[in-house]
Amino acid sequence: MLAAVSNQYLCWAIGTAAAVLLCASVFGGGALLWVGGRFVARIPGVTYWRSVGANLLAEFLAAIVSALVALAFHLVFGSPEAGWGPAAVVGLAITWLVISRIFETSLYKAFLAWLPTLGEAVIALPIVMLVILPAIGEIEQRAEIALTRSKINIVQTAWHMYRDDTGGRPADDRGLEALIEPPKHYNKWQGRNWGGPYLPSQSKDWLLDAWGNELRYELRKEKIEGRIVEFPRIWSPGPDGRAGTDDDIDLRDE
């Protein structure tokens, strides 16, 4: 388990560093050219400006292919971090390959041609990290919150279907599993018309929020127009995993 976590964070760190380096090279190619000038390509007949132009073209193509590689790994392994390392390696390889074809030279000399933007990338790296990484984190958290809200809506709908079929109500947090498979201990009357699973699949992942926490559930009763009405309260403890804090996700509070 620890090894898997370590590998995941190592992949994340390497992929992030390489991806930011590529972004800095692409968008920072026109900044601080005097720094990159120290690494002017050693290919005969290649001017500094031509080298920078080739770098930008190559890295633009590399960024597109890298994004496709990262997406493919994400779809296959179900984790966005899984594709960052391979995407970075592919991106760098494509950069050098394109430059080598532009200048009709070896990969080694293509690497030397890539160096002019390295200085700019090193200078721009902290700026890019300060701007891009928080934005990526914010976008990711919004997506996770939206996913959790969607799951809560689906589970609530499944709860009502279960009640309509069986006449019973899941009693507690563990009772939500009755939406996936018949309860192990139910009387014949209450469980006789169970028509599940009531969720899109029998995977218990449907009962977890985007951060891997179990959805919380309680049966509430209110007196409405002189009669007692039962309804479910299903919510997520949020990113911090602790119920009762400000980041809880409860659709009834919206």
N, C-alpha and C positions, 0 to 999 in steps of 0.2 A: 504493500500500500504506500509506504513512504517513498519507495523507489519510483512508483508511478507518479506520485505528486511531484517529486524532485524533477523527474524527466519532463513533466508538463510545464513546470516553471522555467526549466532550462530552455525548453523549446520556445516558450513565450518570450524569454529574455533575448535569445539569439534572433528570433524572428522579428521582434520589435526593433531591435537595434539595426538590423539590416534593412528593414522596411523604411525606417526613418531616414537612414542614410540615403536610400534611393530617392525618397521624397525630397530630401534636402538638395540632392544633386540636380533633380529635375527643376525644382522651383527656385533654387538658389544659384543657378548657373550664371546669372548676370551680376551677382553680388560679390564684392571683394575679389575681383579678378586678379588683383596683384598677388594675392596669396596663391591662387592656382597657377600663376605665371611661373612660380618656382619649379613646377612639375611639367613644363612644356614637353609634349611628346617628342621622343627621340627618333621618330620615323622621318627619314629624309623627305623634304619637300612638303611637309605638313605644317601649316601655320597654326599658331595658337588658337585663333578664332575658328578655323576649320575643325580643329580638334574638339573645342567646346561644343560646336554645333553638332558634330557627330555624337558626342557624349549625350547630349540632350535628346537627340532622335533615338539613339539606342536605348536609353533609360526609359523613354516614354513607351516604346514598344515592350520593354521588359516589365514595366509596371502593369500593363494590360495583361500580359501572359501570367505574371505572378498572381494577379487578382483571380484569374481563372483557375490557377493551380490551387490557391487557398480555398476557393469555393468548392472545388472538387473534393479536397480532403475534408472539408467541413461536412459535405453531404454524405461522404462515405463513413467517417468516424464520428460524426455528430458533435464535434467540438471545433470551434473556430481556431483555437490555439494549435490544433494538430497540423494545420497547413501553413503556418507562418514560417517555420524553418525551411521546409521544402520550397515554398514560394520564393523566399529570399535567395536560396541557392540557385534556383532556376532563373530568377531575375538577373543575378550577377552574371551567370553563364551566358544568357542571351545578350546582355550588354556587351561583353567581350566578343562574342561571335559576330554581332552586327558590326561592331567597330572593325574587326578583322576583315570582314567582307568589304566594308566601305573603302578601307585603305589597302585592300589586297595584301595583307601581311599576316604574320603569325599571331597566335593567341597571346604570346608573351609580349609582343610589341603592341598588340591591342590593349593589353593590360596597362602598359606604359601610357598609351593614349588616353586611358580612362583616368589617370592620375590627376590631370588638371582640375577636375571638379572635386577631387577628394578633399583638398584644402578648404574649398568653399563649404563642403558638406560638414566637415569637422566644426567650422565656425557656426554654421546654421543649426547644427544638431540640437544644442540646448533650447534654442528658440522654437524649433519645430516640436520638440518634446513638450514644452510648456503649453503650446497652442493646440496641438493635435491630440495628444493622449487624453487630457481631460475631456475634450469634446467626444472622443471615441467612448470613453467611460460613461459619459452622460447619455449618449445615444443607446449604448448597450443596456443601461439600467432602465431607460424608458421602454425599450423593447421587452425586457423581462417583466416589467410591471404590466404592460399590455397583455403579455402572454398569460400572466397569472390571473388577471381580470377575466380573460376569455375562459380560462379553465373553471373559475368559480361560477361563471354563468352556465357553463355546460353541466357542472355538477349539480347546480340548483335545479336545472331542468330535469336531470336524471332523478333527483330526489322526488320531484312531483310525479314523475312517471311511475316510480316505485310505489309511492303511496296510492296512486290510482289503481294499480294492479293488485296490490296485496292488502291494502287497507291498513298496513302497519307503517311505522316510522323508524328509521335507524335511530338507535337510542343515544349514541355517543360518538366520539371521534372514530373509534374502531368500527362503529356501525356503518360508516360510509362504504366499507368494503362490501356491504350487502348490495351495492349498486353494480358490483362486478360479478359476484358469485353469491349463490343463496346462503343465507346465514346458517351456521352449523346448528344453532339451537333456536328453533322457532316452532311455534305450535302449528298444527296442520291448517288451522283456519287462516292464520296470519300469512303463511308462506305458500298457500296453495296455488295462487295465481302469479307467482314470480315469473316474469317474462323477460328477464335480463339476458345478457348484461345490458345495462342502461347507458353505459358510456361507450365511446367509439371502439374501444378494444378492452380486453380483460387485463391489460397492463395496469399495475398499481401506480404507474407514473402519472396517471390522470388525477391521482389524489395528492400529488406533490406540487408545490409551487415552483417557480423558475429557479429557486435557490436550493431545491432539494428538501425543503421543509414540508411536513405533512400539513395539509389544509385542516384548519380547526372547524369544528362543527358543534352546534348546540341546538336543541329543540326549544323554541320559544313559544309562549302562549300569551295571547292578548285578548281582552274582551272588546269586541267590536259589535256595536248595535245589539247589545244584550246577549251575545253568544261568544263562546270561547273559540278562538281561531288559532290553530297551530301553524307555525311556519319555521323554516330552517334559517339559521344564521351560519353562513359558511364564509370563512375569511382566512387570510394568510398572515402569518406573523411578520412577513416582510423580509427585506434583505438581512436584517440583524438576527432573524430567527427567534426573536423573543416576543411573545404575545403581550399586548398592553402598552407597546411603545408607539411613538408617533408615526413610524413607517409601516404600521399594520395596513393591510389592504382589505377593506370591507366595503362592498358595494352598497350596503345600506346607509353608509355615512356620506355617500356622494349625492 
